[in-house]
């Protein structure tokens, strides 16, 4: 072998290395795309869950407010009754 053949890289070897690297990058890109799709799906699921929980919380808050108002009315009626009975 001559010194000049040692200094220049083998074109076939470089092509194989580049093709191998390209294949690896494509696999990695595919993995990232799948991961991104999964994360987007999880995000939609969490947003729906948050919306549902918020609506549920709002409903509970309304029910508690109604129960409080009923209890206050009952207490006022009881107080009025006891006031009338004691006189």
N, C-alpha and C positions, 0 to 999 in steps of 0.2 A: 504494500500500500504506500501511496505517496502522501506527503504531508498535506497536500491540497485536498485530498479526499477525506482526511481526518478533520479538517477545518470546516468543511461544508456539511450541513446536516442532511440526512437522508430525506428526500421529499416524500416518499411513501410513508416513512415513519411519522413525519410531521402531519401528514394528511390523516393518518390513523389516529394520532393523538388529538387532532382538532375535531374529528368526527366523534371520537369517544367523549370529549369534553362537551360537544354540542348535544349529544344524546343525554349526558348527565344533566346539563342545564335544562333541557326540555322536560326531563322527569321532575326536576326540582320545581320548574315553573308549573307543571301540572299539579304537583303536590300543593303548591302555594294557592293555586286557583281553587282546588278542592277545599282547602282549609278556609279560604275566603268565603266560598259559597256556604260552607257549614256555619261560619260565624255570622253571615248575613241571615241565615235561617234562624239561628239562635237569637239574634237581635230582634227579628220580627216576633218570635215567640215570647220573648221577654217584654217587648212593647205591648203585645196583646194582653199578657198577664198583668202588667202594670195598669193598663186601661181598665181591665176587668176588676182588679182590686180597688182601684180608685172609685169606680162606680159603686162597688159593694160598700166601700167605706162611706161614700156619700149617702147611700140608702140607710145605712146603720145610723149615721148622724141625724138624718131626718126622723127616723123612728125614735131615737132617743129624745129628740126635741119634742116630738108629739107626746111621748110618754111623760116627759117632764111637765108639759102643759096640762095634761090630764091630771097628773098628781097634784099640781098647784090648784087646779079647779076643785078637785076633790077636797083638798085641805081647806080651801076657802069655804066650800059648802059645809064642811064639818064645823068649822069655826062659827059660821053663821047659825048653824043648828044649835050648837052648844050655847051660843049667846042668847038665842031665843028661849031655850029650855031653862036657862038659869034666871031669867027675868020673870 
